[in-house]
């Protein structure tokens, strides 16, 4: 999560400076994928074990 948020902040900073827009857009997209995947893993139950963050109890 830390890597995802750091990448998100850096890519938004670089996009604001209009520096390497293609790379900053790619980093922004990749960081959103990292963050969403990490959150999804915590909500996903695995092999009969309950999820780390229960949605419905």
N, C-alpha and C positions, 0 to 999 in steps of 0.2 A: 504494500500500500504506500509506503514511504517513497519508493521509486516512482510509482505511478503519479503521486501528487507532485513530487519534485519535477518530473518530466512535464506535467501539465502546466505548472507555474512557469517553468523556463520557456516552454513553447509559446505560452501566451505573452510573455515578456518580449520574446524575439519577434512575434507577429506584430506587437505594438510598435516595435522599432522598425518594422518593415525590412527585417534582415533575414534573408534566406526563407522566403515565405513558403516555398515548397517543402523544405525540410521541417519548418516549424509546424506546418499543417499535418505532415506525416507524424511528427512526434506527438502532436495533440491527439490525433486519432489513436495512435498506439497507446498513449497513456490512458485514454478513456476505456480502451479494450482491457488493459491491465486492471484498472479499478473495477470495472463491471464484472470481470471474470473472478476476481478475488471475492467480491461481495456475493456473487452467485455460488461460489464454493461453500461459503459459510452457511447459506440457506439450504444447501442440498444434503438430504440425509443419505447415508452410505451404509450398505450391507446390514441393515437392521439397526444401526446405531442412530440415535436422534441427531438432528443437525445442531451445530454450535449455537445458532441463534434461532430459536423456534418461532415460526410465524403464527401458527394456530395451535392453541392449547385447549 
